[in-house]
Amino acid sequence: MKLLHIIATPREHESNTLKVANAFLDSLRAKHTDLRVDVIDLFNQDLSAVAGDNIDSKYTLMAGQPIDKQHKEAWAQIEVLITHFLSADIYLISTPMWNFSIPYVLKYYIDSIVQPGYLYKYNEQGQPVPLTLGKKMVCITSRGGDYSEHSPFHAYDFQETYLRAIFGFVGITDMQFINAQPMDVTLELRQAAIASALEKARDLATNSEWQAVQPVAGTENPAELKPHRL
Ligand SMILES: Cc1cc2nc3c(=O)[nH]c(=O)nc-3n(C[C@H](O)[C@H](O)[C@H](O)COP(=O)(O)O)c2cc1C
């Protein structure tokens, strides 16, 4: 069983998000001794530009055409990222909220890996069909303020809605969120929110089913997705 830990905070040892994520990982490791964990630390990762030759390639693929030799070399770096992403059974995304959404490095990574023909495809009617099936995702987030359901700022949470939308689009619908909030109001509120998130993280790791489910061909349902192009 392989888990890919996608880290989108630059705060390393100070990180509120990683405190919770590490508790989740410790509990999961304790329960599943066969667990392999790969890490992609996005603030310490050189991602290739989604511009120049690579943006040409993206549009070529969207048109259902093969990439020519000239573009293949740059595209190979995107393919390495995609292959690495697809090699996991479980994803753990550790991300703070930045400006109501995700930090730019995580968006950059998503822009790199969400490619037609790899994570999703278009069918003959031009509808998107998810290809990233049988995977599970846990998103551990932390936020300075409180965006939970009872909060007047709930509608400003574009982080959870966006991550559910983009990964659901490619087929990852088994998603769990643990949102630690508020982190930056008072010390007491932060400590209480971290304690509550730690408990949820340990409980999720210990009491959920993590074995990979083999995807069944044809179970994807393009009719559930809006027919727009990425
Ligand atoms: C650039 C930046 C933007 C932020 N934007 C928001 C925001 O929109 N809403 C919010 O509640 N907190 C915001 N915060 C606060 C962080 O979400 C919060 O401190 C979080 O716990 C940091 O997580 P980390 O320690 O794992 O990096 C922002 C912080 C930074 C550095």
The ligand as a MOL file (V3000), in Angstrom:
LIG
                    3D

  0  0  0     0  0            999 V3000
M  V30 BEGIN CTAB
M  V30 COUNTS 31 33 0 0 0
M  V30 BEGIN ATOM
M  V30 1 C -0.0160 33.8290 2.2990 0
M  V30 2 C -0.9770 33.4290 3.3940 0
M  V30 3 C -2.3400 33.5600 3.1790 0
M  V30 4 C -3.2440 33.1680 4.1550 0
M  V30 5 N -4.5820 33.2650 3.8890 0
M  V30 6 C -5.4850 32.8790 4.8300 0
M  V30 7 C -6.8780 32.9420 4.5600 0
M  V30 8 O -7.3410 33.2960 3.4880 0
M  V30 9 N -7.7220 32.5730 5.5520 0
M  V30 10 C -7.2880 32.1350 6.7640 0
M  V30 11 O -8.0960 31.7960 7.6040 0
M  V30 12 N -5.9590 32.0490 7.0380 0
M  V30 13 C -5.0520 32.3980 6.0980 0
M  V30 14 N -3.7110 32.2930 6.3600 0
M  V30 15 C -3.2850 31.7120 7.6580 0
M  V30 16 C -2.9650 30.2170 7.5400 0
M  V30 17 O -3.9710 29.5120 6.8530 0
M  V30 18 C -2.7860 29.5700 8.9080 0
M  V30 19 O -1.8630 30.2660 9.6930 0
M  V30 20 C -2.3820 28.1240 8.7800 0
M  V30 21 O -2.5710 27.4350 9.9820 0
M  V30 22 C -0.9010 27.9830 8.3450 0
M  V30 23 O -0.6100 26.6170 8.2090 0
M  V30 24 P 0.9020 26.0650 8.2550 0
M  V30 25 O 1.4390 26.4130 9.6050 0
M  V30 26 O 0.7540 24.5980 8.0540 0
M  V30 27 O 1.6180 26.7160 7.1260 0
M  V30 28 C -2.7820 32.6710 5.3990 0
M  V30 29 C -1.4030 32.5670 5.6210 0
M  V30 30 C -0.5080 32.9440 4.6290 0
M  V30 31 C 0.9810 32.8020 4.8910 0
M  V30 END ATOM
M  V30 BEGIN BOND
M  V30 1 1 1 2
M  V30 2 1 2 3
M  V30 3 2 2 30
M  V30 4 2 3 4
M  V30 5 1 4 5
M  V30 6 1 4 28
M  V30 7 2 5 6
M  V30 8 1 6 7
M  V30 9 1 6 13
M  V30 10 2 7 8
M  V30 11 1 7 9
M  V30 12 1 9 10
M  V30 13 2 10 11
M  V30 14 1 10 12
M  V30 15 2 12 13
M  V30 16 1 13 14
M  V30 17 1 14 15
M  V30 18 1 14 28
M  V30 19 1 15 16
M  V30 20 1 16 17
M  V30 21 1 16 18
M  V30 22 1 18 19
M  V30 23 1 18 20
M  V30 24 1 20 21
M  V30 25 1 20 22
M  V30 26 1 22 23
M  V30 27 1 23 24
M  V30 28 2 24 25
M  V30 29 1 24 26
M  V30 30 1 24 27
M  V30 31 2 28 29
M  V30 32 1 29 30
M  V30 33 1 30 31
M  V30 END BOND
M  V30 END CTAB
M  END
